[in-house]
């Protein structure tokens, strides 16, 4: 029997296929639409191409030394100085890619594989954010949105910006931007600041483990803060090292050895009150603000000192600045310790003041109170005078400065503001400037001993009586006018300038420091200057007149007021260290005054030169007169108050070791200079120069009534000269500086005799007004 044929049915899948492609196409179109809407700003404002080309980031102004080091920065919130990709070490770049975006070189802003993985596993097996997306977030969003819808829209915008960034920049530029934009905490904005603050290095000097630590901080710099959470930071660093080994950037042996090490931080904070050359930077702040007012941008707006990324190239040499600050830090605590010793309540009931009674001290303190910052702030807040005065007698918490084991430190205490004022008045302060006399370039600037607590700059702001350091100007005027030789002799006898002569209202009869017994015989001018003989200096100003001396001082760049009276011969005017160094430099520069220069070039963030200095020079003295004056001042270090720079015979004497920090110095090269000690030892000076470096040092207290009781410690040769000696020893030890040890160049046609070897000397070189007899007359 024939079988019935079974009917076969074929299932139709076409409609499912159509639905699949419709859904797929719709999904793709939806995604495209969403991306388009996001790019058009439907989900929030998007940066246009001009913003992408020039993202708005605040860049700190960088202060650069003459030897290419960063002295400091000007910034408000962002301490950021960008670096190029070529300045980043390869280990830093490797650490970033291995940890944050292993397929960075394979995608165009969005990592598809990472995104799918993150979606499937809900982020439990790692996120999908690429370096480009993270840069987009840092540049344009930064803060994560809490709302899920806002979070998704923000992620969409990040994707689009990341793609645009990839089109706009090379991979290398994206990496450099990411390192430059990130905030590493502790004022470390960007990789350059981070390398400097955490390791005291430039980025290119970072080691593998240092790079790993900084890359580890990208996860969360607030949480992974090396100062607050060193254990967590070390663990995170080790994760980065593991990633480097996982992706074959390093081998397992290297990874294991590095993971065992400590962080080895060299925390070097960067603030306006820390680092080197703080007083110079304080001066520079004012210089730049004045320059900005006078030099607007092409569009008429002003540059921002704190946000526009200017570069200021200065004449300061970071090595010489370091040596200068080290010299101050070495000498001042020793000198201060003796000052405190002499001003214990038992030894000086009115400490730190001398020659003042209690009513005079009360008046002095009241004047100081009204000039202080506390008074200004409280007055601005609307407080009455009586309320403010009362507040100075109420104990309050404060942090005060102190020397501890020869180093500056701070101590928290409770003290009346009035007592703290008196405490600070008991500190001796230094001022020091060093300059190349040929170019006018200022190489070192130390305006005080600690900028956090003593911000008044004693290089340019402060002006004090200069004492005998003014005498070389009187001698120079006499040489210039009367053709005197250093070997010419004058009687060392009492001398008076009569009443009404040279504008003198009364008869003027200066005395030598040794009293009635400090007279007799004759002295050469060289000997008289070396020993600061007042009567011979008075004879000279009587012969040339005060006005030519004033005119000479003005031509030498001294702008401070100098009255045309005979007493200026002994250094009564108040003049700054800055002015004195500029004036002395003209002697070393063969009579040519060169105005001190601190800034050579200013550039914008793109390297465009905005300012370039023009030297300001003028002929003040003929070359012969300048040379003769130098030879006169060489006598100060050959047989006068500066001789201790050369001799060594007192090296075993305890009093020398106590008073003269760093003694013996043992200099053998020609040195010209002059010490200065003002009335009652209130100010100690030393001006010293060699052919290519002139340096001035001043030391004294805020008030002239605070001073050493005797000349043993209070003279310029004890207070100021040791700083010069320590500084110059360091400069000479650094052969890269090429500080001269040669003699000053003699003019081709020298008509004045400067060789006094055959001149008669009836007075021994050991007598002078700067050095006490009990220290051997030096």
MARDO-488181 format. One line per field, with one value per residue (C-alpha): x, y, z; residue number from 0; residue in three letters. Coordinates in steps of 0.2 Angstrom, whole numbers. Layout:
% MARDO-488181
x = X;...
y = Y;...
z = Z;...
pase = NUM;...
dolo = ALA;...
***
This chain:
% MARDO-488181
x = 0;7;12;4;17;21;18;34;33;47;48;50;63;63;53;65;79;71;67;85;92;78;83;101;100;89;101;116;106;100;118;123;109;114;132;126;114;128;140;127;126;109;116;127;138;153;169;172;188;196;194;201;216;219;211;210;222;230;249;260;273;291;306;322;340;354;360;343;336;318;320;301;284;270;253;236;229;237;256;257;272;269;282;284;283;301;305;295;306;301;298;285;275;276;269;255;250;252;241;228;226;236;228;231;241;227;211;205;199;187;192;178;184;186;169;160;169;164;146;145;153;146;164;169;184;190;184;184;190;205;219;210;194;202;211;194;187;201;200;181;172;183;169;159;140;129;113;114;106;119;132;128;127;143;151;144;152;169;168;165;178;191;188;190;206;213;209;217;233;246;246;262;254;239;250;260;244;237;253;253;234;233;233;245;241;251;252;259;249;256;271;284;278;275;293;300;289;289;307;316;319;315;303;317;326;313;317;306;299;296;287;276;272;266;256;248;242;231;218;214;227;217;217;234;243;261;262;246;244;262;257;242;253;266;253;247;264;267;251;258;275;265;256;273;279;262;264;283;290;300;305;299;316;315;297;301;316;307;291;302;309;302;295;310;302;312;297;301;286;284;276;280;288;298;313;328;329;313;317;322;306;297;306;302;283;283;294;282;266;274;279;262;254;265;265;247;243;240;221;223;220;234;244;241;256;248;239;247;262;275;294;305;323;334;352;352;364;356;373;379;362;363;380;375;360;371;383;369;362;379;384;368;363;381;380;362;367;380;367;354;368;372;354;348;337;351;364;352;336;329;334;336;338;352;353;334;324;308;297;307;305;287;286;296;285;269;276;280;263;255;266;263;252;241;236;232;221;211;209;202;190;183;191;195;213;209;202;217;230;221;222;241;241;230;239;235;241;255;270;286;303;318;336;337;354;360;345;329;314;296;288;270;267;255;261;255;257;266;279;281;285;299;304;306;315;329;334;349;345;356;356;367;369;382;384;395;402;405;387;378;370;365;370;364;351;348;336;335;337;319;305;291;294;305;298;305;319;336;343;333;319;329;341;354;368;383;397;415;410;406;424;431;419;427;445;440;433;450;460;449;450;467;477;481;491;488;505;503;505;494;496;486;481;465;456;440;430;425;408;398;410;403;386;391;380;393;411;414;428;427;438;447;440;455;452;466;479;475;485;502;514;508;498;497;480;481;485;472;458;463;462;446;455;441;452;461;444;438;453;449;431;437;448;436;420;404;395;407;406;387;388;400;388;373;383;387;369;365;347;345;346;363;365;379;387;405;398;393;412;410;395;380;368;355;358;353;364;358;364;381;385;380;392;407;405;410;427;429;422;436;425;410;393;382;364;361;351;339;328;335;320;302;293;274;269;273;291;287;299;289;304;323;333;345;360;361;379;388;406;408;427;442;450;465;455;445;461;469;453;454;472;467;454;465;475;459;462;481;484;467;450;448;465;457;451;470;479;478;489;474;466;469;462;445;438;442;432;418;416;422;412;422;439;452;448;465;462;478;471;469;453;448;435;429;422;409;403;391;388;386;388;370;376;389;395;407;409;421;426;437;438;422;412;406;397;390;384;375;370;360;343;327;330;346;344;346;364;380;387;405;414;421;405;397;410;407;422;413;395;396;413;411;396;407;421;410;401;417;425;410;411;430;427;415;426;411;408;425;426;442;457;467;473;463;469;481;478;490;495;496;503;499;510;501;516;518;532;544;532;536;523;525;509;507;494;487;477;459;442;434;444;447;464;460;458;476;471;463
y = 0;17;28;46;59;69;88;98;116;129;141;159;169;184;195;192;196;212;216;213;224;237;237;237;251;260;258;264;279;282;282;293;304;305;309;322;330;329;337;351;355;347;339;353;366;359;367;373;370;386;381;364;372;384;376;388;383;394;394;401;414;406;415;408;410;415;397;390;385;389;401;401;405;418;410;411;394;384;382;375;376;365;354;347;328;328;333;318;302;286;277;290;288;269;270;280;269;253;259;270;265;250;252;270;269;258;269;286;292;278;261;250;234;242;250;234;225;239;238;219;218;235;241;227;222;240;255;261;278;282;295;306;305;308;324;329;328;337;351;354;345;339;336;320;322;313;311;296;305;319;307;298;315;320;304;307;324;317;304;317;329;314;310;329;329;314;323;340;333;320;305;313;330;322;313;329;339;326;327;346;348;336;342;331;340;351;365;352;357;348;336;349;355;338;332;347;347;328;324;341;336;341;328;321;316;305;287;272;271;290;290;275;285;300;290;281;297;299;287;300;313;318;300;295;310;305;317;311;293;286;268;269;279;265;252;261;264;245;242;253;243;227;235;239;221;214;224;219;237;230;212;203;206;224;225;215;225;242;237;234;252;266;282;292;308;325;336;353;365;379;394;413;411;396;391;402;420;424;442;444;437;449;463;455;455;474;475;464;473;490;482;475;492;500;486;479;465;469;469;482;470;467;452;442;439;423;415;419;408;422;417;430;427;435;438;429;414;400;393;410;413;397;401;419;412;398;411;421;405;400;417;425;412;413;432;431;419;432;446;436;432;451;455;444;453;453;460;472;476;486;473;473;492;502;521;522;524;516;531;532;513;514;528;518;503;513;521;503;497;510;506;487;476;471;489;491;476;480;498;493;481;497;495;511;516;511;494;491;496;485;470;471;467;451;434;425;410;413;405;414;412;406;399;381;372;385;383;393;386;390;387;388;399;410;428;446;454;468;456;448;465;467;449;452;468;459;450;456;456;455;463;457;459;453;460;458;476;474;469;476;458;455;438;436;445;441;454;445;429;422;428;420;431;445;451;469;468;475;476;489;494;496;511;513;524;518;523;522;513;531;537;530;542;557;550;548;565;571;561;566;585;587;572;565;549;535;538;557;560;571;575;564;578;585;595;606;614;631;638;644;635;623;627;621;630;626;621;603;594;575;564;547;532;530;546;559;546;542;556;560;559;558;545;541;541;523;520;533;524;507;512;524;539;552;568;564;561;577;586;579;585;602;603;597;603;592;596;588;572;573;575;560;549;554;550;533;529;534;541;543;560;566;584;594;595;590;577;565;561;550;541;549;547;532;522;505;490;490;508;505;490;499;513;502;493;508;507;489;494;507;522;517;516;502;502;485;473;460;455;452;445;442;430;425;407;404;411;428;441;455;464;464;475;489;492;509;515;532;537;544;543;542;525;532;539;523;512;523;522;503;503;513;501;486;493;489;471;472;481;488;483;469;461;446;440;436;432;415;418;420;403;395;410;406;424;424;407;414;431;428;414;403;411;409;413;413;423;428;436;455;461;479;484;494;490;502;504;517;526;514;499;500;496;484;485;477;481;469;468;458;462;453;453;467;462;472;466;475;468;477;477;485;499;508;507;488;485;477;486;485;486;469;461;477;482;479;467;456;458;459;454;435;434;440;429;413;418;421;405;395;405;401;383;382;383;384;402;409;422;431;430;441;459;474;479;494;508;510;528;528;545;543;534;519;510;516;504;518;530;535;528;535;526;507;499;491;506;509;513;497;483;483;482;465;457;461;477;469
z = 0;-5;10;11;8;24;22;27;34;33;47;41;51;39;51;65;55;49;67;72;59;62;81;77;65;77;91;81;75;92;98;84;88;107;102;90;103;116;104;100;118;122;138;143;136;125;122;104;94;100;118;114;105;120;136;150;164;177;175;188;184;185;192;184;190;179;180;174;191;197;212;215;208;209;210;219;219;204;206;189;176;161;153;136;132;129;147;154;158;149;165;170;154;155;172;167;152;161;176;168;149;143;125;124;108;100;102;97;113;118;123;116;124;141;139;135;150;162;156;157;174;181;184;195;184;181;173;155;156;145;147;135;144;160;152;146;163;171;158;157;171;186;198;197;196;209;199;188;173;175;177;161;151;158;153;135;135;141;127;113;121;121;103;99;109;100;83;90;98;96;109;116;118;127;139;143;145;157;168;168;173;187;205;216;232;244;231;218;203;188;186;187;204;210;206;215;230;234;228;225;207;189;180;169;185;193;196;192;210;211;195;201;217;207;194;209;215;199;208;221;227;242;248;242;250;254;269;277;271;267;270;258;245;246;243;229;222;223;212;199;199;198;182;175;177;171;154;153;156;170;175;191;200;198;203;219;224;221;231;246;247;256;248;251;250;250;254;248;250;237;244;244;261;258;247;242;238;247;250;232;227;238;229;212;217;217;202;192;197;192;176;172;175;162;149;145;133;114;118;132;146;160;162;177;188;195;181;164;165;163;164;173;170;184;187;203;203;213;219;225;233;242;248;254;264;271;277;286;294;300;308;314;328;335;336;342;356;363;361;371;384;386;388;402;414;427;415;406;415;400;388;373;374;381;385;387;402;405;399;383;380;383;370;358;360;357;341;335;340;329;314;315;305;320;322;304;303;319;314;297;307;315;332;343;348;366;361;350;364;376;364;365;383;382;381;364;355;343;334;336;328;337;334;339;338;326;314;312;320;327;344;348;364;373;374;375;358;367;374;357;349;362;359;340;343;352;336;326;307;292;274;260;242;229;212;197;194;176;171;186;188;206;210;228;239;257;265;282;291;290;278;287;303;297;280;280;267;273;256;247;259;275;276;290;295;286;297;290;274;268;270;254;245;254;250;232;230;237;225;210;215;222;215;232;233;246;252;255;274;285;304;316;328;334;321;320;306;312;314;299;287;274;281;299;312;326;327;322;331;328;339;336;344;355;365;369;368;350;342;337;322;304;294;276;268;266;284;289;279;285;303;301;308;310;311;294;286;293;285;268;268;274;259;245;253;257;241;229;241;240;221;219;230;219;203;211;212;230;230;249;256;260;268;262;279;285;297;282;281;296;289;297;282;281;265;259;256;238;235;244;233;217;223;227;211;201;209;203;186;183;187;177;187;181;189;198;187;194;179;161;152;154;142;140;141;123;124;116;124;132;141;139;150;144;154;162;164;166;168;186;189;178;178;187;202;203;204;217;228;226;232;247;251;249;264;275;272;273;289;295;302;288;291;300;282;279;295;304;320;331;326;343;353;360;358;340;338;348;339;321;313;301;306;300;282;275;259;250;235;233;242;243;256;271;288;296;314;319;335;350;339;332;314;308;290;278;260;251;233;221;202;197;213;225;241;255;272;286;303;316;326;321;334;336;355;354;352;359;374;368;352;354;346;340;327;308;308;320;315;296;290;295;283;269;273;274;258;248;254;247;231;229;233;218;203;191;197;192;205;203;213;202;206;201;183;184;171;157;162;181;187;205;217;225;232;250;255;257;265;283;296;313;319;320;308;324;329;322;328;323;332;351;358;367;350;344;335;320
pase = 0;1;2;3;4;5;6;7;8;9;10;11;12;13;14;15;16;17;18;19;20;21;22;23;24;25;26;27;28;29;30;31;32;33;34;35;36;37;38;39;40;41;42;43;44;45;46;47;48;49;50;51;52;53;54;55;56;57;58;59;60;61;62;63;64;65;66;67;68;69;70;71;72;73;74;75;76;77;78;79;80;81;82;83;84;85;86;87;88;89;90;91;92;93;94;95;96;97;98;99;100;101;102;103;104;105;106;107;108;109;110;111;112;113;114;115;116;117;118;119;120;121;122;123;124;125;126;127;128;129;130;131;132;133;134;135;136;137;138;139;140;141;142;143;144;145;146;147;148;149;150;151;152;153;154;155;156;157;158;159;160;161;162;163;164;165;166;167;168;169;170;171;172;173;174;175;176;177;178;179;180;181;182;183;184;185;186;187;188;189;190;191;192;193;194;195;196;197;198;199;200;201;202;203;204;205;206;207;208;209;210;211;212;213;214;215;216;217;218;219;220;221;222;223;224;225;226;227;228;229;230;231;232;233;234;235;236;237;238;239;240;241;242;243;244;245;246;247;248;249;250;251;252;253;254;255;256;257;258;259;260;261;262;263;264;265;266;267;268;269;270;271;272;273;274;275;276;277;278;279;280;281;282;283;284;285;286;287;288;289;290;291;292;293;294;295;296;297;298;299;300;301;302;303;304;305;306;307;308;309;310;311;312;313;314;315;316;317;318;319;320;321;322;323;324;325;326;327;328;329;330;331;332;333;334;335;336;337;338;339;340;341;342;343;344;345;346;347;348;349;350;351;352;353;354;355;356;357;358;359;360;361;362;363;364;365;366;367;368;369;370;371;372;373;374;375;376;377;378;379;380;381;382;383;384;385;386;387;388;389;390;391;392;393;394;395;396;397;398;399;400;401;402;403;404;405;406;407;408;409;410;411;412;413;414;415;416;417;418;419;420;421;422;423;424;425;426;427;428;429;430;431;432;433;434;435;436;437;438;439;440;441;442;443;444;445;446;447;448;449;450;451;452;453;454;455;456;457;458;459;460;461;462;463;464;465;466;467;468;469;470;471;472;473;474;475;476;477;478;479;480;481;482;483;484;485;486;487;488;489;490;491;492;493;494;495;496;497;498;499;500;501;502;503;504;505;506;507;508;509;510;511;512;513;514;515;516;517;518;519;520;521;522;523;524;525;526;527;528;529;530;531;532;533;534;535;536;537;538;539;540;541;542;543;544;545;546;547;548;549;550;551;552;553;554;555;556;557;558;559;560;561;562;563;564;565;566;567;568;569;570;571;572;573;574;575;576;577;578;579;580;581;582;583;584;585;586;587;588;589;590;591;592;593;594;595;596;597;598;599;600;601;602;603;604;605;606;607;608;609;610;611;612;613;614;615;616;617;618;619;620;621;622;623;624;625;626;627;628;629;630;631;632;633;634;635;636;637;638;639;640;641;642;643;644;645;646;647;648;649;650;651;652;653;654;655;656;657;658;659;660;661;662;663;664;665;666;667;668;669;670;671;672;673;674;675;676;677;678;679;680;681;682;683;684;685;686;687;688;689;690;691;692;693;694;695;696;697;698;699;700;701;702;703;704;705;706;707;708;709;710;711;712;713;714;715;716;717;718;719;720;721;722;723;724;725;726;727;728;729;730;731;732;733;734;735;736;737;738;739;740;741;742;743;744;745;746;747;748;749;750;751;752;753;754;755;756;757;758;759;760;761;762;763;764;765;766;767;768;769;770;771;772;773;774;775;776;777
dolo = UNK;UNK;UNK;UNK;UNK;UNK;UNK;UNK;UNK;UNK;UNK;UNK;UNK;UNK;UNK;UNK;UNK;UNK;UNK;UNK;UNK;UNK;UNK;UNK;UNK;UNK;UNK;UNK;UNK;UNK;UNK;UNK;UNK;UNK;UNK;UNK;UNK;UNK;UNK;UNK;UNK;UNK;UNK;UNK;UNK;UNK;UNK;UNK;UNK;UNK;UNK;UNK;UNK;UNK;UNK;UNK;UNK;UNK;UNK;UNK;UNK;UNK;UNK;UNK;UNK;UNK;UNK;UNK;UNK;UNK;UNK;UNK;UNK;UNK;UNK;UNK;UNK;UNK;UNK;UNK;UNK;UNK;UNK;UNK;UNK;UNK;UNK;UNK;UNK;UNK;UNK;UNK;UNK;UNK;UNK;UNK;UNK;UNK;UNK;UNK;UNK;UNK;UNK;UNK;UNK;UNK;UNK;UNK;UNK;UNK;UNK;UNK;UNK;UNK;UNK;UNK;UNK;UNK;UNK;UNK;UNK;UNK;UNK;UNK;UNK;UNK;UNK;UNK;UNK;UNK;UNK;UNK;UNK;UNK;UNK;UNK;UNK;UNK;UNK;UNK;UNK;UNK;UNK;UNK;UNK;UNK;UNK;UNK;UNK;UNK;UNK;UNK;UNK;UNK;UNK;UNK;UNK;UNK;UNK;UNK;UNK;UNK;UNK;UNK;UNK;UNK;UNK;UNK;UNK;UNK;UNK;UNK;UNK;UNK;UNK;UNK;UNK;UNK;UNK;UNK;UNK;UNK;UNK;UNK;UNK;UNK;UNK;UNK;UNK;UNK;UNK;UNK;UNK;UNK;UNK;UNK;UNK;UNK;UNK;UNK;UNK;UNK;UNK;UNK;UNK;UNK;UNK;UNK;UNK;UNK;UNK;UNK;UNK;UNK;UNK;UNK;UNK;UNK;UNK;UNK;UNK;UNK;UNK;UNK;UNK;UNK;UNK;UNK;UNK;UNK;UNK;UNK;UNK;UNK;UNK;UNK;UNK;UNK;UNK;UNK;UNK;UNK;UNK;UNK;UNK;UNK;UNK;UNK;UNK;UNK;UNK;UNK;UNK;UNK;UNK;UNK;UNK;UNK;UNK;UNK;UNK;UNK;UNK;UNK;UNK;UNK;UNK;UNK;UNK;UNK;UNK;UNK;UNK;UNK;UNK;UNK;UNK;UNK;UNK;UNK;UNK;UNK;UNK;UNK;UNK;UNK;UNK;UNK;UNK;UNK;UNK;UNK;UNK;UNK;UNK;UNK;UNK;UNK;UNK;UNK;UNK;UNK;UNK;UNK;UNK;UNK;UNK;UNK;UNK;UNK;UNK;UNK;UNK;UNK;UNK;UNK;UNK;UNK;UNK;UNK;UNK;UNK;UNK;UNK;UNK;UNK;UNK;UNK;UNK;UNK;UNK;UNK;UNK;UNK;UNK;UNK;UNK;UNK;UNK;UNK;UNK;UNK;UNK;UNK;UNK;UNK;UNK;UNK;UNK;UNK;UNK;UNK;UNK;UNK;UNK;UNK;UNK;UNK;UNK;UNK;UNK;UNK;UNK;UNK;UNK;UNK;UNK;UNK;UNK;UNK;UNK;UNK;UNK;UNK;UNK;UNK;UNK;UNK;UNK;UNK;UNK;UNK;UNK;UNK;UNK;UNK;UNK;UNK;UNK;UNK;UNK;UNK;UNK;UNK;UNK;UNK;UNK;UNK;UNK;UNK;UNK;UNK;UNK;UNK;UNK;UNK;UNK;UNK;UNK;UNK;UNK;UNK;UNK;UNK;UNK;UNK;UNK;UNK;UNK;UNK;UNK;UNK;UNK;UNK;UNK;UNK;UNK;UNK;UNK;UNK;UNK;UNK;UNK;UNK;UNK;UNK;UNK;UNK;UNK;UNK;UNK;UNK;UNK;UNK;UNK;UNK;UNK;UNK;UNK;UNK;UNK;UNK;UNK;UNK;UNK;UNK;UNK;UNK;UNK;UNK;UNK;UNK;UNK;UNK;UNK;UNK;UNK;UNK;UNK;UNK;UNK;UNK;UNK;UNK;UNK;UNK;UNK;UNK;UNK;UNK;UNK;UNK;UNK;UNK;UNK;UNK;UNK;UNK;UNK;UNK;UNK;UNK;UNK;UNK;UNK;UNK;UNK;UNK;UNK;UNK;UNK;UNK;UNK;UNK;UNK;UNK;UNK;UNK;UNK;UNK;UNK;UNK;UNK;UNK;UNK;UNK;UNK;UNK;UNK;UNK;UNK;UNK;UNK;UNK;UNK;UNK;UNK;UNK;UNK;UNK;UNK;UNK;UNK;UNK;UNK;UNK;UNK;UNK;UNK;UNK;UNK;UNK;UNK;UNK;UNK;UNK;UNK;UNK;UNK;UNK;UNK;UNK;UNK;UNK;UNK;UNK;UNK;UNK;UNK;UNK;UNK;UNK;UNK;UNK;UNK;UNK;UNK;UNK;UNK;UNK;UNK;UNK;UNK;UNK;UNK;UNK;UNK;UNK;UNK;UNK;UNK;UNK;UNK;UNK;UNK;UNK;UNK;UNK;UNK;UNK;UNK;UNK;UNK;UNK;UNK;UNK;UNK;UNK;UNK;UNK;UNK;UNK;UNK;UNK;UNK;UNK;UNK;UNK;UNK;UNK;UNK;UNK;UNK;UNK;UNK;UNK;UNK;UNK;UNK;UNK;UNK;UNK;UNK;UNK;UNK;UNK;UNK;UNK;UNK;UNK;UNK;UNK;UNK;UNK;UNK;UNK;UNK;UNK;UNK;UNK;UNK;UNK;UNK;UNK;UNK;UNK;UNK;UNK;UNK;UNK;UNK;UNK;UNK;UNK;UNK;UNK;UNK;UNK;UNK;UNK;UNK;UNK;UNK;UNK;UNK;UNK;UNK;UNK;UNK;UNK;UNK;UNK;UNK;UNK;UNK;UNK;UNK;UNK;UNK;UNK;UNK;UNK;UNK;UNK;UNK;UNK;UNK;UNK;UNK;UNK;UNK;UNK;UNK;UNK;UNK;UNK;UNK;UNK;UNK;UNK;UNK;UNK;UNK;UNK;UNK;UNK;UNK;UNK;UNK;UNK;UNK;UNK;UNK;UNK;UNK;UNK;UNK;UNK;UNK;UNK;UNK;UNK;UNK;UNK;UNK;UNK;UNK;UNK;UNK;UNK;UNK;UNK;UNK;UNK;UNK;UNK;UNK;UNK;UNK;UNK;UNK;UNK;UNK;UNK;UNK;UNK;UNK;UNK;UNK;UNK;UNK;UNK;UNK;UNK;UNK;UNK;UNK;UNK;UNK;UNK;UNK;UNK;UNK;UNK;UNK;UNK;UNK;UNK;UNK;UNK;UNK;UNK;UNK;UNK;UNK;UNK;UNK;UNK
***
